[in-house]
Structures are given as C-alpha cells and as structure tokens.
Amino acid sequence: MFLYRNLFKYRIEPGVRIGMSIIRVDDCFIGAGTRIGHFNYISSIKRLHIGSNAIIGVFNILLGGESVEIGDEAQIGRFNEINSIINPVSTGGSDPRLIVGKGAVITAWHKIDYTDRIIIGDSTIIAGRHSCLWTHNRQQVMPIEIGRNCYVGSGVQMVPGSTLGSYCVVGLGAVITKKFDADSSLIAGVPARVVKPLDEAARTLVEFPTRPDLAGVAGASDLHG
C-alpha cells in the first residue's frame, strides 16, 4: 500500500485492503473500504477507477483499454478474464472502456472482452460460470450494453453489438445475437428470444439486493419508488 500511494501516486482512500496483487496502471483511484484479494493482475489500463466498498476477489485478470470503472459496492469474484486487445486492428473506431455499475456482480470464470465499450448496469449479476461477452469479430468491433438489475445465467454468450434492457433474466446457455430493448423479460434460447414477461418467481432474481451486507444497496422494489 505504501508503494502504491507514495511511489506510483495512486489515490487510495482510507480502509482499502490490497492483497498480494499487481496493479500497474497509468492513473488509479480506489475508494474507501474497497477490498482487493490475492493474485490479481491489473495492468496496461490508462485509467482505473474503483468505487467505495467494492470487492475484487482472487485470481482475476484486468488488462488493457482506456479505462475500467467499477462502481461502489460492485463485486468481481474469482478467476475472471477481463481484457481489451492492445492495439487492435479494426475497420472502425473503438471505445475500449469497461463500466461496471453500482452493486453489480461478476461471479467467477467469465471472459469479458472490452476491445469496444461494455456497460454492465447497476445491480446486474453476471451469474454462474463461463459466460462470454466479446466486442470484436476479426476486424469489426461493436459495443455491448446490459441494463440495470439483470440476471445473466451461466454459459451465456453475447456477441458484438448486442444489448439487454433492464430487469431481464437470461436463461442458461442463451446466445444473445441482437438488441433486446424490452424490460422485465425472460430471454432464452439459441439464438435468444423473448420468452415471456417476468413472473413473480423470476422477479426475485432481479429484485433481491446484490449486497445485503451493506445498507443503502436498493433492490428493484426500492428503486421504482
């Protein structure tokens, strides 16, 4: 911590805990109470901004891009590979930024490519294991956006240019190949389609607070008020 603050001039607020991890970025801010576990490799990012009371677990890779913004109370679990291709060859402009909203959760063993912009909305959960979000297809790049309070199940694939609305549940193994603008929907299948509006049983997946251990993290019922 002493080296990060004094040698690298990172702005680290009180109560931050950093384990045996490597952080090598151009500009860094870490908010109060945030915890970063062991064996994370965070490198080659021009601007890293982590909000307060966030959690980054163990064995995660965050690599490359213009900026990574991780919101207050967000969580990144373990063994996630999150990267932007350095100096990509693309036919158009790209915006290599990752934005993880307040209270959002990325669980474990996911692959997220933000060679173009990826936005994961507040209180959204990338759940289970082995989902892939990628923004490049050979020389073509397009952004991905997921709305707030979504629940994305295991093994979901999102292709360049795909989007999800808010308060959506995505079924296991779905392949998202287009823009889904409808909110409060169950989305499933290969390729994915809107199956039906959310029923009461499914709504618990998008309404339960992602950080019940912290006061002030609202579920959907609070947010609608």
Secondary structure as the mmCIF struct_conf table of DSSP 4:
data_model
#
loop_
_struct_conf.conf_type_id
_struct_conf.id
_struct_conf.beg_label_comp_id
_struct_conf.beg_label_asym_id
_struct_conf.beg_label_seq_id
_struct_conf.end_label_comp_id
_struct_conf.end_label_asym_id
_struct_conf.end_label_seq_id
HELX_RH_AL_P HELX_RH_AL_P1 PHE A 2 ASN A 6
TURN_TY1_P TURN_TY1_P1 LEU A 7 LEU A 7
BEND BEND1 PHE A 8 PHE A 8
STRN STRN1 ARG A 11 ILE A 12
TURN_TY1_P TURN_TY1_P2 PRO A 14 GLY A 15
STRN STRN2 ARG A 17 ILE A 18
BEND BEND2 MET A 20 MET A 20
STRN STRN3 ILE A 22 ILE A 30
TURN_TY1_P TURN_TY1_P3 ALA A 32 GLY A 33
STRN STRN4 ARG A 35 ILE A 36
BEND BEND3 HIS A 38 PHE A 39
STRN STRN5 TYR A 41 ILE A 50
TURN_TY1_P TURN_TY1_P4 SER A 52 ASN A 53
STRN STRN6 ILE A 55 VAL A 58
BEND BEND4 PHE A 59 PHE A 59
STRN STRN7 ILE A 61 LEU A 63
BEND BEND5 GLY A 65 GLU A 66
STRN STRN8 SER A 67 ILE A 70
TURN_TY1_P TURN_TY1_P5 ASP A 72 GLU A 73
STRN STRN9 GLN A 75 ARG A 78
BEND BEND6 PHE A 79 PHE A 79
STRN STRN10 GLU A 81 ASN A 83
BEND BEND7 ILE A 86 ASN A 87
BEND BEND8 THR A 91 GLY A 92
STRN STRN11 ARG A 97 VAL A 100
TURN_TY1_P TURN_TY1_P6 LYS A 102 GLY A 103
STRN STRN12 VAL A 105 ALA A 108
BEND BEND9 TRP A 109 TRP A 109
STRN STRN13 LYS A 111 ASP A 113
BEND BEND10 THR A 115 ASP A 116
STRN STRN14 ILE A 118 ILE A 120
TURN_TY1_P TURN_TY1_P7 ASP A 122 SER A 123
STRN STRN15 ILE A 125 ARG A 129
STRN STRN16 CYS A 132 LEU A 133
STRN STRN17 HIS A 136 ASN A 137
TURN_TY1_P TURN_TY1_P8 ARG A 138 GLN A 139
STRN STRN18 GLN A 140 VAL A 141
STRN STRN19 ILE A 144 ILE A 146
TURN_TY1_P TURN_TY1_P9 ARG A 148 ASN A 149
STRN STRN20 TYR A 151 VAL A 152
TURN_TY1_P TURN_TY1_P10 SER A 154 GLY A 155
STRN STRN21 GLN A 157 MET A 158
TURN_TY1_P TURN_TY1_P11 PRO A 160 GLY A 161
STRN STRN22 THR A 163 LEU A 164
BEND BEND11 SER A 166 TYR A 167
STRN STRN23 VAL A 169 VAL A 170
TURN_TY1_P TURN_TY1_P12 LEU A 172 GLY A 173
STRN STRN24 VAL A 175 ILE A 176
BEND BEND12 LYS A 178 LYS A 178
STRN STRN25 LYS A 179 LYS A 179
BEND BEND13 ASP A 183 SER A 184
STRN STRN26 SER A 185 ALA A 188
TURN_TY1_P TURN_TY1_P13 GLY A 189 ALA A 192
STRN STRN27 ARG A 193 PRO A 197
HELX_RH_AL_P HELX_RH_AL_P2 GLU A 200 GLU A 207
BEND BEND14 PHE A 208 PHE A 208
BEND BEND15 THR A 210 THR A 210
TURN_TY1_P TURN_TY1_P14 PRO A 212 ASP A 213
BEND BEND16 LEU A 214 LEU A 214
TURN_TY1_P TURN_TY1_P15 ALA A 215 GLY A 216
HELX_RH_AL_P HELX_RH_AL_P3 ALA A 220 HIS A 224
#
